C-alpha cells in the first residue's frame, strides 16, 4: 500500500520547468557566492548525481584552492541574482589541467548552459598553454567530448582510480578550435616530440 502511494505521489510531482540560458551570466567566483555553490553541491548529492564519498575540501575554501595558482579558476553562472551553475579548473602538473565541479541547477540542465561553462574553461586552458585535460566523469561524457573536440582537444581514454572515473583529453596540435572559441595563441606552447607522435 505504501509503495503504491509513493509511486502515485512521485508520478504526480510536476517536472522542473526548463529555463532559458540566454540571460545567464558566467563570471569569476566571488566570496559572496560560497553558500550558493555549496547548495549546488548539496542538491546534486540529494539527487544522486554526486559521489557521497567525494572530498569537498576544495569547496571549503575556494579562494585558497582556486586562486592561489595564477592559472586555477572557479566560475559561477548567475541568473537573476541566483547562482545556477559552477565549474572549476585546477592544474595538477606541467600543462595538465583538471576540470571539476561542473554543476548546473535542475532548471538549466536541458539548456546549453553546461556547454557554455565547458567552453569558458577550454578557452582559459588554451590561454594557459595546457596540453592535457582531465575531466571529472560527473560531467556528461557526450557533452565533454563534443565541447573538448570543438575546443581543439582530442579524447584519448577514460581512467578509474579508486572508484573515481575521469576522462582524458590531449591538445590536438594540428586542429584549431571551431569558430566561436578564442583563436589566440596560448602564452606557452611547447611541442614535445613525444606528444606530437602520440597525437599524430
Backbone as numpy.savetxt, mean C-alpha at the origin, in Angstrom:
# Nx Ny Nz CAx CAy CAz Cx Cy Cz
-32.21 -22.62 15.74 -33.05 -21.42 15.74 -32.17 -20.17 15.74
-31.14 -20.13 16.62 -30.26 -18.98 16.69 -29.51 -18.80 15.37
-29.08 -19.91 14.80 -28.35 -19.83 13.54 -29.24 -19.25 12.44
-30.54 -19.68 12.42 -31.47 -19.17 11.42 -31.69 -17.67 11.61
-31.80 -17.24 12.89 -32.00 -15.82 13.18 -30.78 -15.00 12.73
-29.57 -15.52 13.02 -28.37 -14.80 12.65 -28.24 -14.68 11.14
-28.58 -15.78 10.43 -28.48 -15.75 8.99 -29.45 -14.72 8.41
-30.66 -14.69 8.96 -31.67 -13.73 8.51 -31.23 -12.31 8.82
-30.67 -12.11 10.02 -30.24 -10.79 10.45 -29.10 -10.27 9.56
-28.13 -11.13 9.26 -27.01 -10.73 8.44 -27.47 -10.42 7.02
-28.39 -11.26 6.49 -28.86 -11.04 5.13 -29.57 -9.71 4.99
-30.17 -9.24 6.08 -30.94 -8.00 6.02 -30.08 -6.76 6.22
-28.81 -6.95 6.58 -27.95 -5.80 6.81 -27.70 -5.08 5.48
-27.85 -3.75 5.45 -27.60 -3.03 4.20 -26.13 -3.08 3.82
-25.85 -3.23 2.53 -24.47 -3.24 2.06 -23.91 -1.83 2.17
-22.62 -1.71 2.50 -22.03 -0.37 2.59 -22.11 0.35 1.25
-22.49 1.63 1.28 -22.56 2.40 0.07 -21.16 2.70 -0.44
-21.01 2.64 -1.75 -19.72 2.93 -2.36 -19.65 4.42 -2.65
-18.64 5.08 -2.12 -18.48 6.50 -2.33 -17.63 6.75 -3.57
-17.58 7.99 -4.00 -16.73 8.39 -5.11 -15.39 8.87 -4.57
-14.32 8.43 -5.23 -12.98 8.81 -4.77 -12.49 10.09 -5.44
-13.33 10.72 -6.25 -12.88 11.90 -6.99 -12.44 13.04 -6.07
-13.10 13.18 -4.93 -12.80 14.29 -4.02 -11.87 13.89 -2.88
-11.29 12.71 -2.95 -10.35 12.27 -1.92 -8.99 12.92 -2.16
-8.41 13.44 -1.10 -7.08 14.07 -1.18 -6.07 13.13 -0.51
-5.02 12.77 -1.22 -3.94 11.96 -0.66 -2.82 12.91 -0.23
-2.42 12.82 1.02 -1.41 13.73 1.57 -0.52 12.99 2.56
0.55 13.66 2.96 1.47 13.10 3.94 0.81 13.05 5.32
1.10 12.01 6.05 0.57 11.83 7.41 0.97 12.99 8.32
0.03 13.38 9.19 0.27 14.36 10.23 -0.06 13.74 11.59
0.57 14.19 12.67 0.29 13.60 14.00 -1.19 13.59 14.37
-1.96 14.56 13.88 -3.39 14.60 14.21 -4.16 13.44 13.58
-3.53 12.70 12.65 -4.19 11.58 11.98 -4.05 10.27 12.74
-3.36 10.27 13.85 -2.99 9.01 14.51 -4.21 8.16 14.89
-5.19 8.76 15.53 -6.37 7.98 15.93 -7.09 7.42 14.72
-7.12 8.17 13.63 -7.84 7.73 12.43 -7.14 6.52 11.79
-5.81 6.51 11.74 -5.14 5.36 11.12 -5.24 4.14 12.03
-5.28 4.35 13.34 -5.50 3.21 14.24 -6.90 2.63 14.02
-7.87 3.52 13.76 -9.22 3.04 13.49 -9.26 2.21 12.21
-8.55 2.67 11.17 -8.51 1.92 9.92 -7.94 0.52 10.15
-6.87 0.46 10.95 -6.28 -0.85 11.25 -7.26 -1.71 12.03
-7.92 -1.15 13.05 -8.86 -1.91 13.87 -10.04 -2.41 13.06
-10.53 -1.59 12.12 -11.65 -2.01 11.27 -11.25 -3.22 10.43
-10.03 -3.18 9.88 -9.56 -4.31 9.09 -9.39 -5.56 9.93
-9.00 -5.38 11.20 -8.85 -6.51 12.11 -10.20 -7.16 12.38
-11.22 -6.35 12.64 -12.56 -6.87 12.92 -13.16 -7.56 11.71
-12.80 -7.10 10.51 -13.34 -7.69 9.29 -12.55 -8.91 8.84
-11.50 -9.26 9.57 -10.69 -10.41 9.19 -9.74 -10.13 8.04
-9.51 -8.86 7.73 -8.64 -8.50 6.62 -7.19 -8.30 7.09
-6.96 -8.39 8.38 -5.63 -8.16 8.95 -5.27 -9.33 9.85
-4.02 -9.74 9.79 -3.53 -10.80 10.66 -3.51 -10.31 12.11
-4.26 -10.96 13.02 -4.30 -10.48 14.41 -2.95 -10.59 15.12
-2.02 -11.39 14.58 -0.71 -11.55 15.19 0.32 -10.58 14.58
-0.11 -9.76 13.65 0.79 -8.82 13.00 1.23 -7.73 13.98
2.49 -7.40 13.95 3.01 -6.33 14.82 2.48 -4.98 14.34
2.11 -4.14 15.29 1.64 -2.80 14.96 2.58 -1.74 15.54
3.82 -2.12 15.80 4.75 -1.19 16.43 4.98 0.05 15.57
4.89 -0.11 14.23 5.10 1.04 13.36 3.99 2.08 13.52
2.78 1.62 13.89 1.66 2.54 14.07 1.64 3.16 15.46
2.43 2.62 16.39 2.50 3.22 17.72 3.16 4.59 17.67
4.17 4.72 16.80 4.85 6.01 16.65 5.20 6.20 15.17
4.22 6.58 14.34 4.46 6.70 12.90 5.55 7.72 12.55
5.65 8.79 13.32 6.67 9.79 13.01 8.07 9.20 13.13
8.29 8.41 14.17 9.59 7.77 14.36 9.84 6.72 13.28
8.81 5.94 12.95 8.97 4.83 12.01 9.14 5.31 10.58
8.32 6.26 10.16 8.26 6.60 8.74 8.87 7.95 8.36
9.40 8.68 9.33 9.97 9.98 8.98 11.37 10.18 9.53
11.97 9.13 10.09 13.36 9.22 10.55 14.33 9.05 9.38
13.92 8.25 8.40 14.73 8.03 7.20 14.18 8.94 6.10
15.04 9.62 5.35 14.55 10.61 4.36 13.67 10.02 3.26
13.80 8.71 3.01 13.02 8.11 1.92 11.80 7.32 2.41
11.59 7.25 3.71 10.42 6.55 4.25 9.26 7.53 4.37
8.03 7.02 4.17 6.86 7.90 4.21 5.61 7.13 4.64
4.65 7.90 5.13 3.31 7.40 5.41 2.34 8.44 4.85
1.39 7.97 4.03 0.39 8.86 3.45 -1.00 8.48 3.94
-1.89 9.45 3.95 -3.29 9.18 4.27 -4.15 9.74 3.15
-5.35 9.18 3.02 -6.35 9.68 2.07 -7.48 10.31 2.88
-7.80 11.56 2.57 -8.79 12.31 3.35 -9.99 12.66 2.48
-11.18 12.42 3.02 -12.42 12.73 2.31 -13.35 13.48 3.27
-13.64 14.73 2.94 -14.53 15.56 3.75 -14.11 15.56 5.22
-12.82 15.73 5.45 -12.30 15.81 6.81 -12.12 14.49 7.52
-12.39 13.37 6.83 -12.28 12.04 7.44 -11.20 11.25 6.74
-10.36 10.53 7.51 -9.31 9.70 6.93 -9.93 8.38 6.48
-9.83 8.10 5.17 -10.47 6.92 4.60 -9.47 5.95 3.98
-8.18 6.23 4.12 -7.19 5.31 3.58 -5.79 5.69 4.04
-4.88 4.74 3.91 -3.48 5.01 4.24 -2.59 4.01 3.51
-1.32 4.38 3.40 -0.32 3.49 2.82 1.05 4.00 3.26
2.01 3.09 3.38 3.35 3.49 3.84 4.42 2.79 3.04
5.63 3.34 3.12 6.80 2.69 2.52 7.97 2.88 3.47
8.73 1.81 3.67 9.95 1.85 4.48 11.07 1.18 3.72
12.29 1.62 3.93 13.43 1.04 3.22 14.16 0.07 4.14
14.31 -1.15 3.65 14.87 -2.23 4.46 16.22 -2.70 3.93
16.73 -2.02 2.91 18.02 -2.38 2.33 18.40 -1.33 1.30
19.55 -1.54 0.65 20.03 -0.60 -0.35 19.13 -0.65 -1.57
18.36 0.42 -1.80 17.42 0.51 -2.92 16.32 -0.55 -2.83
16.00 -1.00 -1.63 14.94 -1.98 -1.41 13.86 -1.34 -0.53
12.66 -1.23 -1.06 11.56 -0.58 -0.35 10.46 -1.60 -0.05
9.86 -1.46 1.11 8.73 -2.32 1.48 7.48 -1.47 1.60
6.46 -1.83 0.82 5.18 -1.13 0.83 4.25 -1.85 1.79
3.72 -1.10 2.76 2.88 -1.70 3.80 1.67 -0.81 4.06
0.80 -1.33 4.88 -0.31 -0.58 5.48 -1.28 0.01 4.46
-1.48 -0.68 3.32 -2.54 -0.21 2.43 -3.87 -0.60 3.05
-4.56 0.38 3.57 -5.87 0.17 4.20 -6.82 1.21 3.65
-8.01 0.77 3.27 -9.01 1.66 2.71 -10.34 1.39 3.38
-11.04 2.45 3.74 -12.36 2.34 4.34 -13.29 1.55 3.41
-14.21 0.78 4.01 -15.09 -0.10 3.25 -15.85 0.63 2.15
-16.21 1.89 2.38 -16.99 2.62 1.39 -16.19 3.02 0.17
-14.86 2.84 0.22 -14.02 3.23 -0.92 -13.28 2.07 -1.55
-13.51 0.85 -1.09 -12.73 -0.28 -1.61 -13.06 -0.61 -3.05
-14.27 -0.27 -3.49 -14.64 -0.57 -4.87 -14.36 0.60 -5.81
-13.62 1.60 -5.33 -13.23 2.74 -6.17 -11.78 2.57 -6.59
-11.25 3.61 -7.25 -9.85 3.55 -7.66 -8.91 4.04 -6.58
-9.40 4.25 -5.35 -8.55 4.78 -4.29 -7.37 3.86 -3.97
-7.55 2.54 -3.83 -6.37 1.69 -3.58 -5.29 1.85 -4.65
-5.70 1.91 -5.91 -4.74 2.08 -7.00 -4.06 3.44 -6.93
-4.81 4.48 -6.55 -4.22 5.81 -6.41 -3.16 5.84 -5.31
-3.45 5.18 -4.20 -2.47 5.14 -3.12 -1.21 4.40 -3.55
-1.37 3.29 -4.25 -0.21 2.56 -4.76 0.58 3.43 -5.74
-0.11 4.18 -6.57 0.56 5.04 -7.55 1.44 6.09 -6.86
0.91 6.67 -5.77 1.68 7.67 -5.02 3.00 7.06 -4.52
2.91 5.84 -3.98 4.11 5.19 -3.45 5.09 4.85 -4.57
4.58 4.36 -5.70 5.45 3.99 -6.81 6.19 5.21 -7.35
5.51 6.34 -7.46 6.19 7.57 -7.89 7.31 7.92 -6.92
7.03 7.79 -5.63 8.03 8.09 -4.61 9.23 7.14 -4.73
8.95 5.84 -4.92 10.03 4.85 -5.01 10.92 5.10 -6.22
10.33 5.52 -7.33 11.15 5.82 -8.51 12.02 7.04 -8.26
11.48 8.05 -7.57 12.29 9.22 -7.25 13.46 8.85 -6.34
13.23 7.85 -5.47 14.28 7.42 -4.55 15.30 6.50 -5.21
15.04 6.08 -6.43 15.96 5.19 -7.12 15.87 3.75 -6.67
14.71 3.34 -6.15 14.56 1.97 -5.67 14.55 0.98 -6.83
15.20 -0.15 -6.61 15.30 -1.20 -7.62 14.43 -2.41 -7.29
14.06 -2.56 -6.03 13.27 -3.71 -5.62 12.17 -3.25 -4.67
10.98 -3.80 -4.86 9.85 -3.51 -3.98 9.36 -4.80 -3.36
9.09 -4.75 -2.07 8.44 -5.85 -1.37 7.08 -5.33 -0.93
6.03 -6.00 -1.36 4.67 -5.51 -1.13 3.96 -6.46 -0.18
3.41 -5.90 0.87 2.63 -6.66 1.85 1.50 -7.39 1.14
1.36 -8.68 1.37 0.36 -9.47 0.66 -1.06 -9.16 1.11
-1.24 -8.30 2.14 -2.60 -7.85 2.46 -3.14 -6.99 1.33
-2.24 -6.45 0.50 -2.66 -5.70 -0.68 -3.21 -6.69 -1.69
-4.32 -6.32 -2.34 -4.88 -7.18 -3.37 -3.80 -7.47 -4.42
-3.45 -8.75 -4.65 -2.32 -9.05 -5.55 -2.55 -8.58 -6.97
-3.81 -8.63 -7.45 -4.08 -8.19 -8.81 -3.85 -6.69 -8.95
-4.31 -5.93 -7.94 -4.08 -4.49 -7.94 -2.59 -4.18 -7.86
-1.88 -4.91 -6.99 -0.46 -4.65 -6.82 0.32 -4.93 -8.09
0.04 -6.05 -8.75 0.77 -6.42 -9.97 0.48 -5.39 -11.06
-0.79 -5.01 -11.22 -1.15 -4.05 -12.27 -0.51 -2.69 -12.01
-0.60 -2.21 -10.77 -0.05 -0.89 -10.45 1.47 -0.88 -10.59
2.13 -1.92 -10.10 3.59 -1.97 -10.19 4.05 -2.09 -11.64
3.33 -2.86 -12.43 3.68 -2.99 -13.85 3.56 -1.63 -14.54
2.47 -0.91 -14.26 2.30 0.41 -14.86 3.38 1.38 -14.38
3.88 1.16 -13.17 4.93 2.01 -12.62 6.33 1.60 -13.02
6.44 0.55 -13.86 7.75 0.15 -14.35 8.43 -0.94 -13.54
7.67 -1.58 -12.61 8.23 -2.66 -11.81 7.62 -3.99 -12.25
8.44 -5.01 -12.29 8.03 -6.32 -12.80 7.90 -7.32 -11.65
6.76 -8.00 -11.60 6.53 -9.01 -10.56 7.48 -10.18 -10.76
8.08 -10.66 -9.66 9.00 -11.80 -9.76 8.51 -13.02 -9.00
8.07 -12.81 -7.75 7.64 -13.99 -6.99 6.92 -13.57 -5.71
6.25 -14.56 -5.10 5.66 -14.39 -3.77 6.51 -15.19 -2.80
6.69 -14.65 -1.59 7.48 -15.34 -0.57 6.67 -15.40 0.72
6.86 -16.50 1.45 6.22 -16.66 2.75 7.31 -16.80 3.81
7.21 -15.96 4.84 8.20 -15.98 5.90 7.47 -15.96 7.25
7.51 -17.10 7.94 6.84 -17.19 9.24 5.35 -16.95 9.16
4.72 -17.44 8.10 3.29 -17.25 7.96 2.88 -15.94 7.32
3.86 -15.07 7.06 3.58 -13.77 6.45 4.00 -13.81 4.99
3.09 -13.46 4.09 3.38 -13.53 2.66 3.60 -12.14 2.08
4.59 -12.04 1.21 4.87 -10.78 0.52 5.06 -11.06 -0.97
4.89 -10.02 -1.77 5.13 -10.07 -3.22 6.38 -9.27 -3.52
7.18 -9.76 -4.47 8.43 -9.08 -4.81 8.39 -8.57 -6.25
8.89 -7.34 -6.43 8.94 -6.70 -7.75 10.33 -6.11 -7.94
10.83 -6.16 -9.18 12.09 -5.51 -9.52 11.83 -4.44 -10.57
12.60 -3.37 -10.49 12.49 -2.31 -11.49 12.89 -2.87 -12.85
12.01 -2.70 -13.82 12.32 -3.10 -15.19 13.09 -1.95 -15.84
14.39 -2.13 -15.98 15.26 -1.05 -16.45 14.99 -0.68 -17.90
14.26 -1.52 -18.61 14.02 -1.28 -20.03 12.59 -0.83 -20.31
11.84 -0.56 -19.27 10.44 -0.17 -19.47 10.15 1.10 -18.69
9.62 2.10 -19.37 9.25 3.35 -18.73 7.85 3.22 -18.13
7.55 3.99 -17.08 6.20 3.96 -16.51 5.17 4.39 -17.56
3.95 3.93 -17.40 2.88 4.34 -18.30 2.56 5.81 -18.10
1.94 6.40 -19.10 1.54 7.80 -19.02 0.68 8.02 -17.79
0.96 9.11 -17.08 0.22 9.38 -15.84 1.09 9.17 -14.63
2.11 8.32 -14.74 3.10 8.19 -13.67 4.26 9.12 -13.99
4.91 9.61 -12.99 5.97 10.58 -13.19 7.09 9.99 -14.03
7.62 10.78 -14.95 8.64 10.31 -15.87 10.05 10.74 -15.45
10.16 11.55 -14.40 11.48 12.08 -14.04 12.41 10.96 -13.62
13.70 11.18 -13.83 14.70 10.17 -13.50 14.91 10.14 -11.99
15.19 8.97 -11.43 15.45 8.88 -9.99 16.74 9.58 -9.62
16.85 9.98 -8.38 18.06 10.65 -7.91 19.26 9.71 -8.02
19.02 8.43 -7.72 20.10 7.46 -7.77 19.67 6.34 -8.71
20.48 6.04 -9.70 20.06 5.04 -10.68 21.19 4.08 -10.99
21.65 3.32 -10.02 22.70 2.34 -10.30 22.15 1.19 -11.14
22.96 0.64 -12.04 22.53 -0.46 -12.89 23.46 -1.65 -12.71
23.37 -2.36 -11.59 24.29 -3.49 -11.38 24.09 -4.55 -12.46
25.17 -5.07 -13.05 25.07 -6.05 -14.14 24.25 -7.28 -13.75
24.39 -7.73 -12.49 23.67 -8.92 -12.07 22.16 -8.71 -12.14
21.70 -7.51 -11.70 20.27 -7.20 -11.76 19.82 -7.04 -13.20
20.70 -6.46 -14.04 20.33 -6.27 -15.43 20.10 -7.62 -16.12
20.93 -8.60 -15.83 20.74 -9.93 -16.41 19.46 -10.57 -15.90
19.16 -10.35 -14.64 17.98 -10.96 -14.03 16.70 -10.43 -14.68
16.71 -9.15 -15.05 15.50 -8.53 -15.58 15.42 -8.59 -17.10
16.46 -9.06 -17.74 16.46 -9.09 -19.21 15.44 -10.09 -19.73
